[in-house]
């Protein structure tokens, strides 16, 4: 298993991600190359004090018992490629993906905390564009030939049905948002926080809203 803890500059833990039971198998025969993967359990915990939700993401229908997670992994899938390349394209015998029923629970304080977390020094998205004045005469560089990806054919392509349960709670406290805007004083960062606030105002409160995706075969 693996555990990842997100801790901000104030030494406050925001989120804890833990997963276990990762299996990756590769088989090769004279005809096929087959890759399969299985992740038996994944869970994301909300570590902020006073949060309305204990978990951000967790399997909603699979009990956390050794027998259940062994027989019903949270994520599983496989893809089998035909080794014969005489078809003129990449030929897959089959590809399938299964995702167990998941519950996703978010709140506004967590979104703002995550937005603040990703602004660590040196991140490429923290660099701002600068206006540059060019002379009247500009030479364009030679364009490289565009290389398109090879065509792929799937004899069987199957994404199994998915069910998500979405919850979201707005926060009555906007102090962090205002402090960020005042402290940064930057148009880019203020705009990002402004759009987050607009998004959360539009969503309002959602409690266990089901989203069902049918099978694609």
C-alpha positions in Angstrom: 0.0 0.0 0.0 0.9 3.7 -0.2 -0.1 6.7 1.8 0.2 10.4 0.7 -0.3 13.2 3.1 -0.8 16.8 1.8 0.5 19.4 4.3 0.5 23.1 3.6 3.0 25.8 4.5 1.4 26.2 7.9 2.0 22.6 8.7 -1.7 21.8 8.5 -2.6 18.5 7.0 -5.3 19.0 4.3 -5.8 15.5 2.9 -4.6 11.9 3.3 -4.7 9.5 0.3 -4.2 5.8 0.9 -4.5 2.9 -1.5 -3.5 -0.7 -1.2 -3.6 -4.0 -3.2 -2.1 -2.8 -6.4 -1.6 -5.7 -8.9 -0.1 -5.3 -12.3 0.2 -8.4 -14.6 1.8 -8.7 -18.0 1.4 -11.8 -20.1 2.9 -12.4 -23.6 2.1 -15.2 -26.0 2.8 -15.9 -29.7 -0.4 -14.0 -30.5 -1.1 -11.4 -27.8 0.4 -9.0 -25.3 -1.9 -8.6 -22.3 -1.7 -6.0 -19.5 -4.1 -6.1 -16.6 -4.2 -4.0 -13.4 -6.2 -4.1 -10.2 -6.4 -1.7 -7.3 -8.2 -3.3 -4.4 -8.8 -0.2 -2.3 -8.4 3.6 -2.5 -9.7 6.2 -0.1 -9.1 10.0 0.3 -9.7 11.5 3.8 -10.4 15.1 4.6 -8.1 16.2 7.4 -9.3 19.7 7.9 -10.6 20.5 11.3 -14.4 21.2 11.4 -15.0 19.7 8.0 -18.5 18.4 7.4 -17.2 15.3 5.7 -14.6 12.8 7.0 -13.9 11.4 3.5 -13.5 13.0 0.1 -13.6 9.8 -1.9 -14.3 6.2 -0.9 -16.0 3.1 -2.3 -19.7 3.3 -1.4 -20.8 -0.3 -1.9 -17.7 -2.4 -1.1 -17.2 -3.1 2.6 -13.6 -2.7 3.8 -13.0 -6.3 4.6 -10.2 -8.6 3.2 -12.7 -10.9 1.5 -14.7 -8.1 -0.2 -11.7 -6.1 -1.4 -10.1 -9.2 -2.8 -13.2 -10.2 -4.8 -14.4 -6.6 -5.7 -11.4 -4.3 -6.3 -12.2 -0.6 -6.6 -10.5 -0.3 -10.0 -9.7 -3.1 -12.4 -9.1 -3.3 -16.1 -7.2 -5.1 -18.8 -6.1 -4.6 -22.4 -4.9 -7.3 -24.9 -3.0 -6.3 -28.0 -2.6 -8.4 -31.1 1.1 -8.8 -32.0 0.4 -9.3 -35.7 1.1 -5.8 -37.3 0.1 -6.8 -40.8 -3.3 -5.0 -40.4 -1.7 -1.6 -40.9 -3.0 -0.3 -37.5 -2.7 -1.1 -33.8 -5.1 -4.0 -33.2 -6.5 -4.7 -29.8 -8.4 -7.9 -29.1 -10.2 -6.4 -26.1 -10.1 -3.6 -23.5 -12.2 -3.3 -20.4 -12.4 -1.0 -17.4 -14.4 -1.5 -14.1 -14.9 1.2 -11.5 -16.8 0.4 -8.3 -19.5 2.6 -7.0 -17.9 5.7 -5.4 -18.9 8.5 -3.0 -17.4 11.9 -3.6 -17.8 14.5 -0.8 -16.5 18.0 -1.1 -16.8 21.3 0.7 -15.8 24.8 -0.1 -13.1 25.1 2.6 -11.3 22.1 1.1 -11.4 23.5 -2.4 -9.9 26.8 -1.2 -7.3 24.9 0.9 -6.3 22.8 -2.1 -6.1 25.9 -4.3 -3.7 27.5 -1.8 -1.7 24.3 -1.5 -0.9 24.1 -5.2 0.7 27.5 -5.2 4.0 26.1 -3.8 7.2 28.0 -4.9 8.5 27.0 -8.3 5.3 25.5 -9.7 5.0 26.2 -13.4 1.4 27.5 -13.1 2.6 30.2 -10.7 4.6 31.9 -13.4 2.8 34.8 -15.0 2.9 35.9 -18.6 4.6 39.1 -19.5 3.8 41.5 -22.3 6.7 41.7 -24.8 6.9 44.3 -27.5 8.3 42.9 -30.8 9.9 44.8 -33.6 8.0 45.4 -36.8 9.8 42.6 -38.6 9.3 39.1 -37.1 10.6 35.9 -38.7 8.6 32.8 -38.1 10.5 29.6 -37.4 10.2 26.6 -39.7 7.2 24.5 -38.7 7.9 20.9 -38.0 5.9 18.2 -39.7 2.9 17.1 -37.6 3.2 13.4 -36.6 -0.2 11.9 -36.1 -0.8 8.9 -33.9 -1.3 5.5 -35.4 -4.9 4.3 -35.9 -6.1 1.9 -33.3 -8.8 -0.8 -33.7 -10.6 -2.5 -30.8 -12.4 -5.7 -31.4 -14.1 -5.4 -28.0 -14.1 -2.2 -26.0 -16.0 -2.3 -22.8 -16.4 0.4 -20.1 -18.6 -1.1 -17.4 -21.4 0.9 -15.8 -20.5 3.4 -13.1 -22.3 5.0 -10.2 -21.1 8.1 -8.4 -22.7 9.8 -5.3 -21.8 13.5 -5.2 -22.1 15.7 -2.1 -21.0 19.3 -1.7 -21.4 21.8 1.1 -20.8 25.6 0.9 -19.0 27.3 3.7 -20.3 30.3 5.6 -16.7 31.4 6.2 -15.1 33.3 3.4 -12.2 34.8 5.5 -9.6 32.6 3.8 -10.8 33.7 0.4 -10.5 37.4 1.3 -7.2 36.9 3.0 -5.8 35.2 -0.1 -6.9 38.0 -2.4 -5.5 40.7 -0.1 -2.2 38.9 0.6 -1.5 38.0 -3.0 -2.6 41.2 -4.7 -2.3 39.5 -8.0 -4.8 39.5 -10.8 -4.3 35.9 -11.8 -4.6 34.4 -8.3 -7.6 36.7 -7.5 -9.3 35.6 -10.7 -8.8 31.9 -9.8 -10.3 32.4 -6.3 -13.1 34.5 -7.8 -14.1 31.7 -10.2 -13.9 29.1 -7.4 -16.3 31.3 -5.4 -18.6 31.6 -8.4 -18.6 27.9 -9.0 -19.4 27.1 -5.4 -22.2 29.7 -5.3 -23.7 28.1 -8.4 -23.6 24.6 -7.1 -25.1 25.4 -3.7 -25.5 22.4 -1.4 -25.8 18.9 -2.8 -26.4 15.9 -0.7 -25.7 12.4 -2.1 -26.8 13.2 -5.6 -26.5 10.1 -7.8 -24.8 10.1 -11.2 -25.2 6.9 -13.2 -23.2 6.2 -16.3 -24.4 3.3 -18.5 -22.2 0.7 -19.9 -20.3 1.4 -23.1 -19.7 -1.7 -25.2 
